[in-house]
Amino acid sequence: MRARLLKTALITATLALVTACQGMPKSHDAGTTDPMRGAPPITKGLDAKGLQTLLLAELAGRRGQYERATKGYLEAAERYDSAALSERANLAARFSDKPALMETSARQWLERSPGAEPALRMLSSLAQQRGDWLTALDARLSLIEQGKPGELASFADQALTQGADPAPLAARLRRHLVVADGDAPYAYDAILATALLEAAGGDVERAKKRLSTLARTHPELPALWLTRARIAIEEDDPAATLRAAKRGLETSPGDSRFLLLMARSQLALGRVTAAERQTDQLLAQHGEQPELRLALARLFLEAQEPSPARRLLLPLIDEDTTPPQAFLLLGNIAEHQGEIDNALLYYRQVPEGEQFLNARLQAARMLIDADRLPDALEFLRIERLRHEAQAADIAALEVELLDQVDERSTADEVLAEARDRHPDNEGLLYMQAMRKFNAGNLDGMETDLRELIERRPDNAMAMNALGYTLADMTTRYEEARELIERAHDLAPDSPAILDSLGWVLHKQGKNARALPYLERAFALMPDQEIAAHLAEVLWSLGRTEDARRLVERGLARFEDHPKLDELIQRIPAMAP
């Protein structure tokens, strides 16, 4: 009712304002005293300021200026304490693509309407996007408390897929289950989500007990049997997976998820013919979908069953638009069965696009592994001629492969020829610089990288490569830092550049400033070199135990760890 009155007042006031403007005198007598001077300010009701704010917000929304519209509605909602205006602000914020504004509008709406479902869902989604899984879960639990679906099992699945720690989420759900009514709507969803998180956290028996109880009360739930099948897969128990999938198929006949689980478990049990029956049923249900055939073929390949995989893929190459992945997989199958020339034919049919270079690389490696290096070089030479647009990239592949088999002089010739043919290709110039670095020619590398930076002032990779090399192998730290900071401005979230920036600051003795860059780099890309840099900075800051723990974890985590080994040689006390 209040919203309707507000809307009516807005229309009435607008008409009054227009009428007043039309009837306004053309001139003003400067000597006339303003009768409103000294009157108290208007703080309630639709005054001129409120009307202006609403009109500007509405016009901004109609023009697609959603950020401005949101701010206007937020101001008006505060002024008039209107849940309807808060809702309108939230709607505009959804189109603004401004997470902070979206969150502000959602929270303001909830202040006036605590049960606003769209606002709670928005807050949950925003929290998920920034990795704040507990806050996201709390928003979903608020929905459940109001009798609305929280989709907790789906939420738990997303959290696990994105690497969230399951322990605190499971603990929060257990607290919820203690106070929640077991017969309440969607109670089963909370139980499923809790079991998923407990199983992922290693508390498998507890999860199984929870699901066994749920199977007695809600055996009709497909999600129950999907969850039980997933736990069985994690436990490497194909027989239990098969039982769960069969029960799921009883609750949801023809459900593709259960058919796929049955095929997978049959393969794990060595029942290839039974698995083929399941895949045939899937294909009959879904028609000739190339993506499905590819997925099923991969399933058989994972189980080391290439013959059924080939049978699934061969019909695809008779189509006018064969998926490139089909040629690639058929090439893999032929290669592993020793049919080298047949595999080569498949690899060559992968068209230009996403899989093109990968197919040529696999084909060349296959020929080299078969002691047919001349054939590999001839194959790549012909491919360069056949695909002019990809010729420089194919040449780069050829150089890389030749370096790997210690045919460096031949690689030099191929690169020189490619540089002559494609003098403007930046990738070849970068490769030339890196090969000079590997040969110990730092001056040559620097010359090439500076040429590349001059050509492309926005090439952050070249700036970072040169800056890091100067920081690590010379004492030209200021020059190095300038290059790396320019690269960081261009790519602020690159873990390699963050690592370089932290390392050059360490070289300059600015360890406190270096630490946050290295910590963020390691969080984004935990590799052994960044771990070594971070450990050394921690050690320099006197955090010796943290440094030792990081080194110990790195040695256990990374199969190859030359930078960590080098660090321990320089600072033996860091050895775990």
LINNORRA-V302582 format. One record per pair of residues at least 6 apart in sequence whose ideal C-beta (glycine too) atoms are under 8 Angstrom apart, sorted by the first residue. I is the first residue (numbers start at 1). J is the second residue. D is the distance in Angstrom with one decimal. If there is no record, write none. Layout:
i: [I | I]
j: [J | J]
d: [D | D]
//
This chain:
i: [2 | 2 | 3 | 3 | 3 | 6 | 6 | 6 | 6 | 6 | 9 | 9 | 10 | 10 | 10 | 13 | 13 | 14 | 14 | 17 | 17 | 42 | 46 | 50 | 50 | 50 | 53 | 53 | 53 | 53 | 54 | 54 | 54 | 56 | 56 | 57 | 57 | 57 | 57 | 57 | 57 | 57 | 57 | 57 | 58 | 58 | 60 | 60 | 60 | 60 | 61 | 61 | 64 | 66 | 66 | 66 | 66 | 67 | 67 | 67 | 69 | 69 | 70 | 70 | 70 | 70 | 70 | 70 | 70 | 71 | 73 | 73 | 73 | 73 | 73 | 73 | 74 | 74 | 74 | 74 | 74 | 76 | 76 | 77 | 77 | 77 | 77 | 77 | 77 | 77 | 78 | 81 | 82 | 83 | 83 | 83 | 83 | 86 | 86 | 86 | 86 | 86 | 86 | 87 | 87 | 87 | 87 | 89 | 89 | 89 | 90 | 90 | 90 | 90 | 90 | 90 | 90 | 90 | 90 | 92 | 93 | 93 | 93 | 93 | 93 | 94 | 94 | 96 | 99 | 99 | 99 | 102 | 102 | 103 | 103 | 103 | 105 | 106 | 106 | 106 | 106 | 106 | 106 | 106 | 107 | 107 | 109 | 109 | 110 | 110 | 110 | 110 | 113 | 115 | 117 | 117 | 117 | 120 | 120 | 120 | 120 | 121 | 121 | 123 | 123 | 123 | 124 | 124 | 124 | 124 | 124 | 124 | 125 | 127 | 127 | 127 | 127 | 128 | 128 | 128 | 128 | 131 | 131 | 133 | 133 | 133 | 133 | 133 | 134 | 134 | 134 | 136 | 137 | 137 | 137 | 137 | 137 | 138 | 140 | 140 | 140 | 140 | 141 | 141 | 141 | 143 | 143 | 144 | 144 | 144 | 144 | 144 | 144 | 144 | 144 | 147 | 147 | 149 | 149 | 150 | 150 | 150 | 151 | 152 | 152 | 152 | 152 | 152 | 152 | 153 | 153 | 153 | 153 | 153 | 153 | 155 | 156 | 156 | 156 | 156 | 156 | 156 | 156 | 157 | 159 | 159 | 159 | 160 | 160 | 160 | 160 | 166 | 166 | 166 | 166 | 167 | 167 | 169 | 170 | 170 | 170 | 170 | 170 | 173 | 173 | 173 | 173 | 174 | 176 | 177 | 177 | 177 | 177 | 180 | 180 | 181 | 188 | 188 | 188 | 188 | 188 | 189 | 191 | 191 | 191 | 191 | 192 | 192 | 192 | 192 | 192 | 192 | 194 | 194 | 195 | 195 | 195 | 195 | 195 | 195 | 195 | 196 | 196 | 196 | 198 | 198 | 198 | 198 | 199 | 199 | 199 | 199 | 199 | 200 | 204 | 204 | 204 | 207 | 208 | 211 | 211 | 211 | 211 | 214 | 214 | 215 | 215 | 218 | 219 | 219 | 220 | 221 | 222 | 222 | 222 | 222 | 222 | 222 | 224 | 225 | 225 | 225 | 225 | 225 | 225 | 226 | 226 | 226 | 226 | 226 | 228 | 228 | 228 | 229 | 229 | 229 | 229 | 229 | 229 | 229 | 232 | 232 | 232 | 232 | 232 | 233 | 233 | 238 | 238 | 238 | 238 | 238 | 239 | 239 | 241 | 241 | 241 | 241 | 242 | 242 | 242 | 242 | 242 | 244 | 245 | 245 | 245 | 245 | 245 | 246 | 246 | 248 | 248 | 248 | 248 | 249 | 249 | 249 | 249 | 252 | 254 | 256 | 256 | 256 | 259 | 259 | 259 | 259 | 260 | 260 | 260 | 262 | 262 | 263 | 263 | 263 | 263 | 263 | 263 | 264 | 264 | 266 | 266 | 266 | 266 | 267 | 267 | 267 | 267 | 267 | 268 | 272 | 272 | 272 | 275 | 275 | 275 | 276 | 279 | 279 | 279 | 279 | 282 | 282 | 283 | 283 | 283 | 286 | 288 | 290 | 290 | 290 | 290 | 291 | 293 | 293 | 293 | 293 | 293 | 294 | 294 | 294 | 294 | 294 | 294 | 296 | 297 | 297 | 297 | 297 | 297 | 298 | 298 | 300 | 300 | 300 | 300 | 301 | 301 | 301 | 301 | 306 | 306 | 306 | 309 | 309 | 310 | 310 | 313 | 313 | 313 | 313 | 314 | 316 | 316 | 316 | 317 | 317 | 317 | 317 | 322 | 324 | 324 | 324 | 324 | 324 | 324 | 324 | 325 | 327 | 327 | 327 | 327 | 327 | 328 | 328 | 328 | 328 | 328 | 328 | 328 | 330 | 330 | 331 | 331 | 331 | 331 | 331 | 331 | 331 | 331 | 332 | 332 | 333 | 334 | 334 | 334 | 334 | 335 | 335 | 335 | 340 | 340 | 340 | 340 | 343 | 343 | 344 | 344 | 344 | 344 | 347 | 347 | 347 | 347 | 347 | 348 | 348 | 348 | 350 | 350 | 350 | 352 | 352 | 352 | 356 | 356 | 357 | 357 | 357 | 357 | 360 | 360 | 360 | 360 | 360 | 361 | 361 | 363 | 363 | 364 | 364 | 364 | 364 | 364 | 364 | 365 | 365 | 367 | 367 | 367 | 367 | 368 | 368 | 368 | 373 | 373 | 376 | 377 | 377 | 377 | 380 | 380 | 380 | 380 | 383 | 383 | 384 | 384 | 384 | 384 | 385 | 387 | 391 | 391 | 391 | 392 | 392 | 392 | 392 | 392 | 392 | 393 | 395 | 395 | 395 | 395 | 395 | 395 | 396 | 396 | 396 | 396 | 398 | 398 | 399 | 399 | 399 | 399 | 399 | 399 | 402 | 402 | 402 | 402 | 403 | 403 | 411 | 415 | 415 | 415 | 415 | 418 | 418 | 419 | 419 | 419 | 419 | 422 | 426 | 426 | 426 | 426 | 429 | 429 | 429 | 430 | 430 | 430 | 430 | 430 | 430 | 432 | 433 | 433 | 433 | 433 | 433 | 433 | 433 | 434 | 434 | 436 | 436 | 436 | 436 | 437 | 437 | 442 | 442 | 442 | 445 | 445 | 446 | 446 | 446 | 449 | 449 | 449 | 450 | 452 | 452 | 453 | 453 | 453 | 453 | 456 | 458 | 460 | 460 | 460 | 460 | 460 | 460 | 460 | 461 | 463 | 463 | 463 | 463 | 463 | 464 | 464 | 464 | 464 | 464 | 464 | 464 | 466 | 466 | 467 | 467 | 467 | 467 | 467 | 467 | 467 | 467 | 467 | 468 | 468 | 468 | 468 | 468 | 469 | 470 | 470 | 470 | 470 | 470 | 471 | 471 | 471 | 471 | 471 | 471 | 471 | 471 | 472 | 472 | 474 | 477 | 477 | 477 | 480 | 480 | 481 | 481 | 481 | 481 | 484 | 484 | 484 | 484 | 485 | 487 | 487 | 487 | 488 | 488 | 488 | 488 | 491 | 493 | 495 | 495 | 495 | 495 | 495 | 495 | 496 | 496 | 498 | 498 | 498 | 498 | 498 | 499 | 499 | 499 | 499 | 499 | 499 | 499 | 499 | 501 | 501 | 502 | 502 | 502 | 502 | 502 | 502 | 502 | 502 | 502 | 503 | 503 | 503 | 505 | 505 | 505 | 505 | 506 | 506 | 506 | 506 | 506 | 506 | 511 | 511 | 511 | 512 | 514 | 515 | 515 | 515 | 515 | 518 | 518 | 518 | 518 | 519 | 521 | 521 | 522 | 522 | 522 | 526 | 527 | 528 | 528 | 528 | 528 | 528 | 528 | 528 | 529 | 531 | 531 | 531 | 531 | 531 | 531 | 531 | 531 | 532 | 532 | 532 | 532 | 532 | 532 | 532 | 533 | 534 | 535 | 535 | 535 | 535 | 535 | 535 | 535 | 536 | 536 | 536 | 538 | 538 | 538 | 538 | 539 | 539 | 539 | 544 | 544 | 547 | 548 | 548 | 548 | 549 | 551 | 551 | 551 | 551 | 551 | 551 | 552 | 554 | 554 | 555 | 555 | 555 | 558 | 567 | 568 | 568]
j: [82 | 84 | 82 | 83 | 84 | 46 | 80 | 82 | 84 | 85 | 45 | 46 | 46 | 51 | 54 | 46 | 51 | 51 | 55 | 48 | 51 | 49 | 80 | 76 | 79 | 80 | 72 | 75 | 76 | 79 | 72 | 73 | 76 | 68 | 72 | 68 | 69 | 70 | 71 | 72 | 73 | 75 | 76 | 92 | 69 | 72 | 66 | 68 | 69 | 72 | 69 | 92 | 95 | 92 | 93 | 95 | 96 | 96 | 98 | 101 | 89 | 92 | 89 | 92 | 93 | 96 | 98 | 101 | 105 | 101 | 85 | 86 | 88 | 89 | 92 | 105 | 86 | 89 | 104 | 105 | 108 | 82 | 85 | 83 | 85 | 86 | 88 | 89 | 108 | 112 | 108 | 112 | 112 | 109 | 112 | 113 | 116 | 105 | 108 | 109 | 111 | 112 | 113 | 109 | 113 | 116 | 118 | 105 | 108 | 109 | 102 | 105 | 106 | 108 | 109 | 116 | 118 | 119 | 122 | 105 | 101 | 102 | 104 | 105 | 106 | 102 | 122 | 102 | 126 | 129 | 130 | 122 | 126 | 122 | 123 | 126 | 119 | 116 | 118 | 119 | 120 | 122 | 123 | 126 | 119 | 123 | 116 | 119 | 116 | 119 | 120 | 123 | 119 | 146 | 143 | 146 | 148 | 139 | 140 | 142 | 143 | 139 | 143 | 135 | 136 | 139 | 135 | 136 | 137 | 139 | 140 | 155 | 136 | 133 | 135 | 136 | 139 | 136 | 155 | 158 | 159 | 162 | 164 | 159 | 164 | 165 | 168 | 169 | 168 | 169 | 172 | 155 | 152 | 155 | 169 | 172 | 173 | 172 | 150 | 151 | 152 | 155 | 150 | 172 | 176 | 149 | 150 | 150 | 152 | 176 | 180 | 184 | 186 | 189 | 190 | 184 | 185 | 186 | 189 | 186 | 189 | 190 | 189 | 173 | 186 | 189 | 190 | 192 | 193 | 189 | 192 | 193 | 196 | 223 | 227 | 193 | 166 | 169 | 192 | 193 | 194 | 196 | 197 | 196 | 166 | 169 | 197 | 166 | 196 | 197 | 200 | 197 | 198 | 200 | 201 | 197 | 201 | 197 | 194 | 197 | 198 | 201 | 203 | 190 | 193 | 194 | 197 | 194 | 190 | 187 | 190 | 191 | 194 | 187 | 190 | 187 | 214 | 217 | 218 | 221 | 224 | 223 | 210 | 211 | 213 | 214 | 211 | 214 | 221 | 223 | 224 | 227 | 207 | 210 | 207 | 208 | 210 | 211 | 214 | 227 | 231 | 207 | 227 | 230 | 204 | 206 | 207 | 210 | 207 | 208 | 230 | 231 | 234 | 234 | 231 | 234 | 235 | 231 | 231 | 224 | 227 | 228 | 231 | 221 | 224 | 224 | 228 | 224 | 247 | 251 | 251 | 251 | 248 | 251 | 252 | 255 | 257 | 258 | 248 | 244 | 245 | 247 | 248 | 251 | 258 | 244 | 248 | 257 | 258 | 261 | 240 | 244 | 247 | 240 | 241 | 244 | 245 | 248 | 258 | 261 | 238 | 240 | 241 | 243 | 244 | 241 | 264 | 264 | 265 | 266 | 268 | 269 | 265 | 269 | 261 | 264 | 265 | 268 | 261 | 262 | 265 | 266 | 269 | 261 | 258 | 259 | 261 | 262 | 265 | 258 | 262 | 255 | 257 | 258 | 261 | 255 | 258 | 259 | 262 | 258 | 285 | 282 | 285 | 286 | 278 | 281 | 282 | 285 | 278 | 282 | 299 | 275 | 278 | 275 | 278 | 279 | 282 | 296 | 299 | 275 | 299 | 272 | 274 | 275 | 278 | 275 | 299 | 300 | 303 | 305 | 303 | 303 | 305 | 308 | 300 | 303 | 308 | 308 | 296 | 299 | 308 | 312 | 292 | 296 | 292 | 293 | 296 | 292 | 315 | 316 | 319 | 323 | 326 | 323 | 312 | 313 | 315 | 316 | 326 | 313 | 316 | 323 | 325 | 326 | 329 | 312 | 309 | 310 | 312 | 313 | 329 | 309 | 329 | 306 | 308 | 309 | 312 | 309 | 329 | 332 | 333 | 333 | 336 | 337 | 329 | 333 | 330 | 333 | 326 | 329 | 330 | 333 | 330 | 322 | 323 | 326 | 326 | 327 | 330 | 349 | 349 | 350 | 351 | 353 | 354 | 355 | 356 | 359 | 355 | 346 | 347 | 349 | 350 | 359 | 346 | 347 | 350 | 355 | 358 | 359 | 362 | 343 | 346 | 343 | 344 | 346 | 347 | 350 | 359 | 362 | 363 | 343 | 362 | 343 | 340 | 342 | 343 | 346 | 343 | 362 | 366 | 366 | 367 | 370 | 372 | 363 | 366 | 363 | 366 | 367 | 379 | 359 | 360 | 362 | 363 | 366 | 359 | 363 | 383 | 356 | 358 | 359 | 387 | 389 | 390 | 387 | 390 | 390 | 393 | 394 | 397 | 379 | 380 | 383 | 394 | 397 | 397 | 401 | 376 | 379 | 376 | 379 | 380 | 397 | 398 | 401 | 376 | 401 | 373 | 375 | 376 | 379 | 376 | 401 | 405 | 405 | 407 | 401 | 398 | 402 | 410 | 394 | 395 | 397 | 398 | 390 | 394 | 390 | 391 | 394 | 395 | 391 | 394 | 418 | 421 | 422 | 418 | 421 | 422 | 425 | 427 | 428 | 427 | 414 | 415 | 417 | 418 | 422 | 428 | 418 | 427 | 428 | 431 | 411 | 414 | 411 | 414 | 415 | 418 | 431 | 435 | 408 | 410 | 411 | 414 | 411 | 435 | 435 | 428 | 431 | 432 | 435 | 425 | 428 | 425 | 428 | 429 | 432 | 428 | 452 | 455 | 456 | 459 | 448 | 451 | 452 | 448 | 449 | 452 | 461 | 462 | 465 | 448 | 444 | 445 | 448 | 449 | 452 | 462 | 465 | 445 | 465 | 442 | 444 | 445 | 448 | 445 | 469 | 469 | 473 | 474 | 466 | 469 | 466 | 469 | 470 | 462 | 465 | 466 | 466 | 459 | 462 | 459 | 462 | 463 | 466 | 462 | 490 | 486 | 487 | 488 | 490 | 491 | 494 | 497 | 487 | 483 | 484 | 486 | 487 | 490 | 483 | 484 | 487 | 494 | 496 | 497 | 500 | 480 | 483 | 479 | 480 | 481 | 482 | 483 | 484 | 487 | 500 | 504 | 480 | 484 | 500 | 503 | 504 | 480 | 476 | 477 | 479 | 480 | 483 | 477 | 480 | 481 | 484 | 500 | 503 | 504 | 507 | 503 | 507 | 480 | 504 | 507 | 508 | 504 | 507 | 501 | 504 | 505 | 508 | 497 | 500 | 501 | 504 | 501 | 494 | 497 | 500 | 494 | 497 | 498 | 501 | 497 | 524 | 520 | 521 | 522 | 524 | 525 | 530 | 521 | 525 | 517 | 518 | 520 | 521 | 524 | 517 | 518 | 521 | 522 | 525 | 529 | 530 | 533 | 514 | 517 | 514 | 515 | 516 | 517 | 518 | 521 | 533 | 534 | 537 | 514 | 518 | 533 | 511 | 513 | 514 | 517 | 514 | 518 | 533 | 536 | 537 | 540 | 537 | 540 | 541 | 541 | 537 | 534 | 537 | 538 | 541 | 530 | 533 | 534 | 537 | 534 | 530 | 534 | 530 | 531 | 534 | 557 | 558 | 554 | 558 | 560 | 561 | 562 | 563 | 564 | 563 | 550 | 551 | 553 | 554 | 558 | 561 | 563 | 564 | 551 | 554 | 561 | 563 | 564 | 566 | 567 | 563 | 550 | 547 | 550 | 551 | 554 | 564 | 567 | 574 | 547 | 567 | 571 | 544 | 546 | 547 | 550 | 547 | 571 | 574 | 573 | 574 | 574 | 574 | 575 | 576 | 576 | 564 | 567 | 568 | 574 | 575 | 576 | 576 | 561 | 564 | 561 | 564 | 576 | 564 | 574 | 574 | 575]
d: [6.8 | 7.2 | 6.9 | 7.8 | 3.6 | 7.4 | 6.7 | 6.2 | 6.9 | 7.7 | 8.0 | 4.7 | 6.5 | 7.0 | 6.1 | 5.1 | 5.3 | 7.0 | 7.4 | 7.7 | 6.8 | 7.8 | 7.9 | 6.3 | 5.5 | 6.8 | 5.4 | 5.4 | 5.0 | 7.2 | 7.1 | 7.9 | 5.2 | 7.6 | 5.4 | 7.4 | 4.9 | 8.0 | 7.7 | 2.7 | 4.9 | 8.0 | 6.6 | 7.7 | 7.4 | 8.0 | 7.5 | 4.1 | 4.0 | 6.3 | 3.7 | 5.4 | 7.9 | 4.9 | 7.1 | 4.2 | 4.1 | 4.6 | 5.8 | 6.3 | 8.0 | 4.3 | 5.2 | 4.3 | 4.4 | 5.7 | 7.9 | 5.5 | 5.9 | 7.6 | 5.3 | 7.5 | 4.9 | 3.5 | 6.1 | 7.9 | 7.5 | 4.7 | 6.9 | 6.2 | 6.1 | 7.2 | 5.0 | 7.7 | 3.8 | 4.3 | 7.9 | 5.9 | 6.2 | 7.3 | 7.5 | 6.9 | 7.3 | 6.8 | 3.9 | 4.4 | 7.8 | 7.0 | 5.0 | 4.0 | 7.7 | 5.3 | 7.2 | 5.7 | 7.5 | 7.1 | 7.9 | 4.5 | 6.8 | 7.3 | 7.6 | 4.2 | 5.7 | 7.9 | 5.0 | 8.0 | 6.8 | 6.0 | 7.0 | 7.7 | 5.0 | 4.5 | 7.6 | 4.1 | 7.6 | 6.6 | 7.4 | 7.0 | 5.6 | 6.9 | 7.7 | 6.0 | 6.2 | 7.7 | 6.6 | 5.4 | 7.9 | 7.9 | 8.0 | 4.1 | 7.7 | 4.6 | 5.1 | 7.7 | 7.6 | 7.2 | 5.0 | 4.5 | 5.7 | 5.0 | 7.1 | 7.8 | 7.6 | 5.0 | 6.4 | 7.6 | 5.6 | 4.9 | 7.6 | 5.4 | 5.3 | 7.4 | 7.2 | 7.5 | 7.8 | 4.6 | 7.9 | 4.5 | 7.8 | 3.7 | 5.3 | 7.9 | 7.5 | 7.3 | 4.0 | 3.7 | 6.7 | 4.6 | 8.0 | 7.0 | 7.8 | 7.7 | 7.4 | 5.1 | 4.6 | 7.9 | 7.8 | 5.9 | 5.9 | 6.8 | 6.3 | 7.2 | 7.8 | 6.8 | 5.9 | 5.8 | 7.4 | 7.5 | 3.8 | 7.0 | 6.1 | 5.9 | 6.3 | 7.8 | 5.7 | 7.0 | 4.8 | 4.3 | 7.6 | 7.9 | 7.7 | 7.9 | 5.7 | 7.9 | 7.1 | 7.9 | 6.0 | 5.5 | 7.2 | 6.4 | 6.5 | 7.6 | 7.0 | 7.2 | 7.8 | 4.8 | 5.3 | 7.2 | 3.7 | 5.5 | 4.1 | 4.7 | 6.4 | 5.7 | 7.2 | 6.5 | 7.9 | 6.9 | 7.7 | 4.0 | 7.9 | 4.5 | 5.3 | 6.6 | 7.3 | 6.2 | 7.7 | 6.3 | 7.0 | 7.3 | 5.1 | 4.1 | 7.4 | 4.3 | 4.1 | 7.9 | 5.1 | 5.2 | 5.9 | 3.9 | 5.1 | 5.9 | 7.5 | 5.9 | 5.9 | 4.3 | 6.7 | 6.2 | 6.0 | 8.0 | 5.9 | 6.9 | 6.4 | 6.0 | 6.5 | 6.8 | 6.1 | 7.7 | 4.9 | 6.2 | 7.6 | 7.9 | 5.7 | 7.8 | 7.7 | 5.2 | 7.8 | 7.1 | 7.8 | 5.6 | 6.6 | 5.5 | 7.7 | 6.3 | 4.1 | 7.8 | 4.5 | 5.1 | 7.8 | 6.0 | 7.7 | 7.4 | 5.9 | 7.4 | 7.5 | 5.1 | 4.1 | 7.2 | 4.0 | 7.9 | 7.7 | 4.8 | 6.6 | 8.0 | 6.5 | 7.8 | 6.8 | 6.3 | 6.9 | 6.5 | 6.3 | 5.5 | 7.6 | 7.4 | 5.6 | 6.2 | 7.8 | 6.3 | 7.7 | 7.2 | 5.3 | 6.9 | 5.5 | 5.2 | 4.3 | 6.3 | 7.8 | 7.7 | 8.0 | 4.9 | 7.1 | 4.9 | 3.3 | 6.5 | 7.3 | 7.8 | 6.1 | 6.3 | 7.7 | 7.9 | 7.5 | 4.1 | 7.9 | 7.9 | 5.0 | 3.9 | 5.4 | 6.8 | 7.8 | 5.1 | 7.6 | 3.7 | 4.1 | 8.0 | 5.9 | 5.4 | 7.7 | 7.8 | 4.3 | 7.9 | 3.5 | 5.0 | 7.4 | 6.8 | 6.1 | 7.1 | 4.1 | 7.5 | 7.8 | 6.2 | 4.0 | 6.8 | 7.1 | 7.5 | 4.7 | 7.9 | 3.9 | 4.5 | 6.3 | 7.6 | 6.8 | 6.6 | 7.4 | 4.2 | 7.4 | 6.2 | 4.2 | 7.0 | 7.2 | 6.7 | 6.2 | 6.0 | 6.7 | 6.8 | 5.2 | 5.9 | 5.1 | 7.7 | 7.6 | 6.7 | 7.7 | 7.9 | 4.9 | 4.5 | 3.8 | 5.3 | 7.4 | 7.4 | 6.5 | 7.7 | 6.2 | 7.7 | 4.3 | 4.0 | 6.5 | 4.6 | 6.8 | 7.0 | 4.1 | 6.8 | 7.0 | 7.9 | 5.7 | 6.4 | 7.5 | 7.9 | 7.6 | 5.6 | 4.8 | 7.7 | 7.7 | 7.1 | 6.7 | 6.9 | 6.6 | 7.2 | 7.6 | 5.5 | 7.6 | 5.7 | 7.4 | 5.1 | 7.3 | 7.7 | 5.1 | 6.6 | 7.2 | 6.0 | 7.8 | 7.5 | 7.7 | 6.3 | 5.5 | 6.5 | 7.2 | 5.4 | 4.2 | 7.9 | 4.4 | 5.1 | 5.9 | 7.6 | 7.3 | 7.3 | 4.6 | 4.0 | 7.0 | 4.9 | 7.0 | 7.5 | 7.4 | 4.6 | 6.6 | 6.5 | 7.1 | 6.2 | 6.7 | 5.3 | 5.2 | 5.8 | 5.4 | 7.8 | 7.5 | 5.4 | 6.4 | 4.3 | 6.2 | 7.1 | 7.2 | 7.9 | 7.8 | 4.9 | 6.0 | 6.1 | 7.0 | 4.3 | 7.6 | 7.6 | 6.4 | 4.9 | 7.0 | 4.7 | 4.8 | 7.0 | 7.5 | 7.2 | 5.8 | 5.5 | 7.1 | 5.6 | 7.5 | 8.0 | 4.5 | 4.6 | 7.7 | 3.6 | 4.3 | 7.8 | 6.9 | 6.8 | 7.2 | 7.5 | 7.5 | 7.9 | 7.8 | 4.4 | 3.7 | 6.1 | 4.0 | 7.6 | 5.2 | 6.3 | 7.2 | 5.5 | 7.7 | 7.3 | 6.3 | 5.6 | 7.4 | 7.4 | 7.1 | 4.5 | 7.0 | 6.1 | 3.9 | 7.8 | 7.6 | 7.0 | 7.6 | 5.8 | 7.9 | 3.7 | 6.2 | 6.9 | 6.1 | 7.7 | 6.4 | 7.1 | 5.7 | 7.3 | 6.5 | 7.9 | 6.8 | 5.7 | 6.0 | 6.2 | 5.4 | 7.7 | 7.9 | 6.3 | 4.5 | 6.3 | 5.7 | 6.8 | 7.4 | 5.6 | 7.9 | 6.9 | 7.3 | 4.8 | 3.8 | 6.4 | 5.0 | 6.5 | 6.2 | 6.8 | 7.5 | 7.1 | 7.0 | 8.0 | 7.7 | 5.7 | 7.9 | 6.8 | 4.6 | 7.8 | 5.4 | 7.8 | 4.3 | 4.9 | 6.3 | 7.7 | 6.9 | 7.6 | 7.1 | 7.1 | 6.1 | 7.8 | 4.5 | 4.5 | 6.5 | 5.7 | 7.0 | 6.0 | 7.1 | 7.6 | 3.6 | 7.8 | 7.0 | 7.4 | 6.1 | 6.3 | 5.6 | 7.6 | 5.2 | 4.7 | 5.4 | 4.9 | 7.6 | 6.4 | 7.6 | 7.1 | 5.2 | 3.7 | 6.6 | 5.2 | 7.4 | 7.8 | 6.8 | 6.8 | 6.2 | 7.2 | 7.6 | 5.6 | 7.6 | 5.5 | 7.4 | 6.7 | 6.0 | 6.0 | 6.8 | 6.3 | 7.2 | 5.8 | 6.8 | 5.3 | 7.7 | 7.7 | 6.1 | 7.4 | 6.4 | 7.8 | 5.5 | 7.6 | 4.7 | 3.6 | 5.0 | 7.0 | 7.9 | 7.4 | 7.2 | 7.5 | 7.9 | 3.9 | 4.4 | 6.6 | 4.2 | 6.8 | 6.9 | 6.6 | 7.9 | 7.8 | 6.9 | 6.3 | 7.7 | 8.0 | 5.1 | 6.1 | 4.3 | 7.1 | 6.0 | 4.5 | 6.0 | 5.2 | 6.0 | 7.3 | 7.3 | 5.9 | 7.8 | 4.2 | 8.0 | 4.0 | 4.4 | 6.9 | 6.6 | 7.7 | 4.8 | 7.0 | 5.4 | 4.0 | 7.6 | 7.4 | 6.1 | 4.2 | 7.4 | 6.2 | 4.9 | 5.3 | 8.0 | 5.6 | 8.0 | 4.6 | 7.1 | 7.6 | 3.4 | 3.8 | 6.5 | 5.9 | 6.9 | 7.3 | 6.9 | 4.2 | 6.9 | 7.6 | 7.9 | 4.7 | 7.7 | 5.9 | 3.8 | 7.2 | 6.1 | 3.9 | 7.3 | 7.3 | 6.9 | 5.8 | 3.9 | 5.4 | 6.9 | 7.9 | 7.6 | 6.0 | 5.3 | 5.1 | 5.1 | 7.8 | 7.6 | 4.7 | 7.3 | 7.1 | 6.6 | 4.7 | 5.1 | 5.7 | 6.9 | 7.6 | 4.9 | 7.4 | 7.7 | 5.2 | 7.3 | 5.5 | 5.6 | 7.2 | 7.7 | 4.5 | 7.8 | 4.0 | 3.6 | 7.1 | 7.6 | 7.3 | 4.8 | 7.3 | 5.4 | 3.8 | 7.2 | 7.4 | 6.4 | 4.1 | 8.0 | 7.9 | 7.3 | 4.9 | 6.1 | 7.8 | 4.8 | 4.3 | 7.2 | 7.9 | 3.6 | 3.7 | 6.4 | 6.3 | 7.6 | 6.8 | 7.3 | 7.5 | 5.2 | 7.4 | 5.0 | 3.7 | 7.0 | 4.5 | 8.0 | 7.1 | 6.9 | 5.2 | 7.0 | 5.1 | 4.6 | 5.2 | 6.8 | 5.2 | 7.9 | 5.5 | 7.4 | 6.7 | 6.7 | 5.5 | 4.3 | 5.7 | 6.5 | 5.1 | 7.7 | 4.8 | 6.3 | 5.2 | 7.6 | 7.2 | 5.6 | 4.3 | 7.1 | 4.3 | 7.4 | 5.5 | 5.4 | 4.4 | 6.0 | 7.5 | 7.8 | 4.1 | 7.6 | 8.0 | 7.7 | 6.4 | 7.9 | 7.3 | 7.9 | 3.9 | 5.0 | 7.2 | 4.6 | 7.8 | 6.3 | 4.5 | 4.6 | 5.1 | 7.4 | 7.6 | 6.4 | 6.6 | 7.4 | 6.1 | 7.5 | 7.8 | 4.9 | 4.0 | 6.7 | 4.1 | 6.5 | 6.2 | 7.7 | 8.0 | 5.9 | 5.9 | 7.9 | 5.8 | 7.9 | 6.0 | 7.0 | 7.0 | 5.4 | 7.3 | 6.0 | 3.6 | 6.0 | 5.1 | 5.9 | 6.0 | 6.8 | 7.4 | 6.3 | 5.6 | 4.9]
//
